[in-house]
């Protein structure tokens, strides 16, 4: 009854929102109007003679029903509580009733369905595409893929018609406004490395942040950007908004956030990341930050870095700090310019100053717990699965639990020195230690060290890199 009641009230409130009383309302005022109308309809329906009203609901149930109505009208319906949960990092949906949530402690749980059918799930995502973002985006048979930033900063990626069931992935950033000091306190780097990175940003060095998926690249990029002088003008460029440097913080008062745009139904109007990088050169930007380099935008990005936009930054997927140069070269050769390796390496050497690589680890001892029936403890592993899964399909409430949490940390830092033929010459000034966390290695070049000292580099005397040649 509660689901049908929520649906009935949602339709009534939707009619109220379309009426003259709400026509001039926007933002929080419009949502508050909907909240008041929701409770008004609850009160009026409690007196209806057909017995379908909410008179038997407790106050807590009424509050939950009202929130469900607001989530359906302004958010993501039954999916919204998962997006709002501060302990959830990722949500992966393989059809309306196969919803997996990955938590900050490393556990993974099969959650309740977020829709009654796959068709309803598609409608939910299509509605979000029309309401969120800078401009309405389509999600249908003609445009079966969607990238979208949700209110609050989570990133949604959805697919339909290319898989048996609609697939949706939502990535939440639990830490949206961290500094290098915060990351240092969390164990992502030591004091010496924090000092080095802060000085590199202040000295306007061009930095590439690399790592595997979900290794913390965006979080580190935000922390690096926190070191930028607030008087500087920043332009950020992303395929889909995620960085959020222009929201919720006074650190960057002069900032423009640009987002790529897909083509319309006629195949026109597409604006790529590559085009936006070129456009940023005409926007008086002191620094250009590309949220994620995924293709041919790498060339205009490197050109921007080497043509007066020093202090720029970007992220890129790579398995190691040395692998960054190979990844850039592979993107460059696929670009319309078909840049050869030697030319790409010269461009890298003239544009990049530092490469920072991130790594992550999960503690051992992963097993499946049955939470749906109140029992806990890892189950036996009759099938020999690496996750300890039993010989049955998972059911709602099952938890793949990790005894420990995911740790993200800097593992390597390279100073780019030069290029020679098919090789980029670099010094690994921080290399992975026994636990894969970054430890001092080769010293900085003397001219780089002297410059960074002027911008606050202060290495502990016990650090081997403090003895600079």
N, C-alpha and C positions, 0 to 999 in steps of 0.2 A: 504494500500500500504506500510506503514512504516514497518509493521511486516514482509511482504514478502521481502522487501528490506533489512531489517536487516538480515534475514535468508540467502539471496543470498550473502551478503557481508561476513557473518560469514563463509560460506563454502569456499569462495575465500581466506579469511585470514587463515583458517585452512589448506588449501593447501600450502599457503606460509610458514606457520610454519613447515610443513612437508618437505619443500624443503631444499636444501643445504645451503641457505643463513642464515637459522635459526638453523641449526643442532648443532652449538656450543654454542648457546645462552641459558642462564638459568636465572631464577628469574626475577628481574626488567628489565634486558636487553631484555629478550624474550617478556615481556609484552609491552615494549616500541616499539619494532619492530612491534608487532601486531597493536599497536595504529597507527604507521606511515602507515602501509599497509592499515589499515581501511580507513584513510582519502585519501590515494592514490586511492583506489577503488571507494570511493565516487566521487572524481574528475573525474575519467575516465568514470564512469557510467553516469555522468551528460551530456555527449556528445553522449550517445547512442541514435539512431534514434527511438527506440520503445517507447520512452516516459516514460520508467519505471525508469529512473534515478532520482536523488535527486535534480534536478535543482530548484524545487519549494520549497525546504525546507529552513527554516530560519537557521541562524547560530546556534541558541539555539537548534533547532530540529536536526541539524547535530551532535552537541555535544552529545545530548541525545541518538541518534541512535548509535554513536560510542561507548558510554558507555555501551549500551545494548549488542553490539557485544562483547566487552571485558568481560562483566559479563558472557555471555554465554560461552566464551572460557576459562576463568580463574576463574570464580566464580560460582554462583548459578542461573545464568540467571535472570529471572524476580523476583526471590526471593531475589536477592542480595541487592537491595535498602532497603528492610525491615531489613536485617541483618546489614546493615551499619547505620541504623537510630539510633542515640545515645539515643533517647527518648523511644525506644521500649525495653522492658525487655523480653517478651516471644512471640513466634510465634507458633500458633497451626493450623495445616492444616488437614482438614477432607475431603480430595479430592481436586482436583486442583482448584476448584472455591469456596471453603469454607475456607477462610483464615482469621483467627482471630489474631489480634495483641493486646497485652496488654502493655500499656504505663506506664511510671514511675509515672504519676499522678493518677494512679488507673483506668484510662479509658480503655475501650476495644472496638475495632472497627473491623467491617467486611471489609476486604480489597479487592482489585481487584484480579482476578485469577492470579496465578503464572505460569500456564501452560494452554494449550488449551485442554488438555485431561489428564485423570489419567495416561494413558500410558506414556505421555510425562513427567509427574511429576516423575514417577518411573525411567524413563531414566535419568532425571536430578539428582536424588539422587544416582543412580547407577554410573553415571559419577563422582560425588563428591567422592563416596567411592573409586573409582579407582585413584583419583588425590590427595586427601588429606590424611593426617595421615602418620604414619611411614611406613606402608606397605599397599598394595592394599587390600581392603575388598570387599566382595561380597554382593550384594543385589538382590536376585532373589527368585524364588520359592523354591530352595533348602536351601537358607539362607535368610528367610524373615524378619530378624531383623537386625538393624544396629545402632551402637553407634559410633559417630565420632566427633572429634574436628575440627571446621572450622577455616580457617585463621582468625586471630583476636581474637580467644579464645572462640567463641560461641560453645555450645555443641548441637549436633544434634542427635535426636533419631527417628528412622523411622521403620514402620511396613508395611508389605504388605501380602496379601493372608490369613490373619487371621481376616480381617475386610472387609466389603463390598467395601470400598474404601481405598486407601493408606492413612496412617496417619503419619504425621511428626510433631515433636515438636522441636523447637529450643529455647534454653535458652541462653540469653545474660547476661554477667556480666558487668554492667555499670561502676563499680568501680573495677579495676583490680590491683591497686597498692596503697591501702590505708594503713595507719598506725593506731595504737591504738589512737594516738592523733587525727587523722582525724575522727575516729568513735566517739570519745568523743565529738568533736566539732559538729558532726551531731546528737548528742543526743542519741546514742546507749548505752552509759554508762556514769557514772559520773567520776570525777577525782580520787576518791578513788579506784573505781573498775579498772580504767585504770592502776593505780599504782600497784595494786595487780596482775593483769594479766601480766604486763610487768616484774615484779619481779619473777613471777612463771616461765616464759619462761627462763629468765636469770639464774634462779636457777636450770634449767634442770628438772622441774617437768613435769610429763606425764599428758597430758590434752586431754580430749574428749570434742569436741564441738557438742552439740546436738540441735535438733529443728525439726520443721515440714518442709515440702518441701517449698522452696522459702522463708525461714526465715532469710537467710543471713549467713548460716554456712560457705560456701566457702569464703565469704568476710572476716569473722572474722578469719578464719584459715590463710588467707594470711596476715592479720594484725598482728596476733600472730607471724607468721614466720618472719615478719620484725624486730622483736626484737632479732632474733638469731644472734650471733656474726658472721660476715662474714668470719672468719677464719675456721668455722666449716663446715664439709662435710655433705651434706644433700642428702638423697635418698627419692624421692617421688614416690608413687605407686598409680595408678588409674585404674579403669575399662576402662575409656576413658579420655584422657587428658582434664583437665579443670583448674587445679590450676594455671599453667603457671608461677611457681616460677623460672623456668629456662629461661624465656624469658623477654626481655624488662626492666630488672632491674639489677643494679650492686650490689644489696644487698646480693646476694648469688652467689659468683663467683665459688664455688666448689659444684656443684649440679648435680645429675643424675636423670632424670625423666623417670620412667618406666611405661609402659602401657600394660595391659593384652592383650592377642591375642586369637581370636577364632580359632577353628580347621579349617583346609583346607577342600577341597571338599572330600578328602579321610578320613576325620575324625581325622586327625593327626595334630600335631603342636600346640595344644592348650596350652597356658600358663596362668594360673589363677592368680588372685590377691594373693591368698594364697601362691602359689609357689613363686611369686615375693617377698613377705614379707620374706619368708625363705631365698631366695637368697640374700636379702639385708643384712643379717647378715654376709655375707662373703665379703662385699664390703667396709669395713672400714668406715662405716657411723657413724658419731657422732649422728645423729638423723634420724629417719625414720618417714615419714609423709604419712599416708594413706588417700587419698582424701575422700573416703567414704566407710565405713564398711557396707557390705550388706549381709554377709553370713559367711561361715566357715573360712574366713580369720581373724575373730576376735581372734581365738586362737593363731595363729602365731604372730598376732599383740601384744597381751598381753604378750606372751612369749618374744618378742623382747623388749618390754618395761621393763620387769623384768630381762633381761639378759644383762645388760650393755648398752642398748640403751636409757638411761634416757633422758628426754627432748623431747620424741617423741609425736606426736599428730595424731588425726584422727577425722573424723566427723561421726555421726550416726543419724538416724531418731529416734526421741522419742518425746512423748507428754509432758514430764516433765523431770526435772533433776533426780528425783527418778526413773522414768521409764527407764532410761538408763541401769540400772543394770538388769532389767527384759528383756530388748531387747537383751543385751549381752548374758544373760543366754539362751534365746530362740534360738539365733544363735549357741551357743555352743552345745546345745543338739541335733541340727540338723547336726553338723559336723561329719565326719567319726569317731572321737574319742568318740562321744556320752557322752560328759563330764557331769556328774551329777551336780545338782545345788550347792551342798556344795563345790565341787571341783572348780567349776566356780567362786564362790564367793571368795574363797581363792586366786584364780588367780587374780581376780579383785583387791582385797585388796593389793596384793603384787606388782601390776603393776601400777594402776591408783593413781594419786594424786588429780586431780581436774576434775570436770564435770561442763561445762559452758553451760547453756541452753538459747536459743534464742527464742523470740516470735515476733509476728508482729500484726499489726492491721490496719484496714481500717476505715476511717471515715464514718459515716452514711450519708444518703442522696443520695443513688444510684438510678439512673434513666436512661431511654433510650432517647437519643437525636437524632433527625433526621438531620444528617449533609449532606445527599446526595442531598437535595433540598434547602439547604441554611437556613433552619429554625433551631432554637436552643431552648433550654428549655426542661425540662422533660415532656414527654407525660403523659396523663392520664393513669391509670392502670385499665382497665376494667376487666382484668382477675385475678387481685389480685396477680400478679407475684411478688416475692421478688425483682426482678430486674426492675420492672416497665415496662415490655415488653408489647407492644400493641397486639391486637388480629389479628396479621398477621405475616408471617415469616419475619425475618430480611432481609434487602437488603443491597447491597454494600453501604458503607458510614454511616450506622447506628452506633451509638456510645453508648455503655453502659458506662456512665460517672460517676465517683466518685468525689463528691465535697470535695476534699482533696487528700492526697497522702498516700501511704503505709508507715508505720513507722516500722522499724525493730530495736530491742533492746534486750539487755541481760535482762533476767527475773529472773534467779536463778544461783547460784554458790554453788557447794558442795565440801567440802574437804572430801576425802575418808579416813576413820580412820582405819577400821579393818573389819573382817568378823566373823560372829558367826552363824554357822549352815546354815540355809536357808536365812540368812539376811546379807546384806552388811551394815555396820555401817558407817554413814556419818553425817557430820555437814553441815547444809545449812547456809553458812556464808553470802550469799545474797539471799533473798527471794522476791517473787513478792509483790510489794506494791499495793496501791489502784488502780493505773493505770496500773498494771501488770509489771511495770519497776522495776528492781532490787534495793532493799534497804538493808542496813546492817542488819544482823540478829545475828546468833550465832557467837561468837568470834572464831578466829583461835586458834588452839592449840599453846601453848606457844613456843614449839620447832620449829613449822613451822613458827610462826611469827618472831622469832629471826633469822631464816635462811633467810627468805624473806627480812628482814631489811638489811641484808648484801648485798642484790642484788637490793637495791633501793626502797623497800617498804616505802612509806611515806604517811600515811593516815592523812587527816585533823583531827585536835584535836576535831572537833565537831562530827566526825563520831563515833557512838557507838562502832564500832569494833576496834577503836583505843585503847580502854581500854581492853587489852588482858590479859587473865588469863594464 
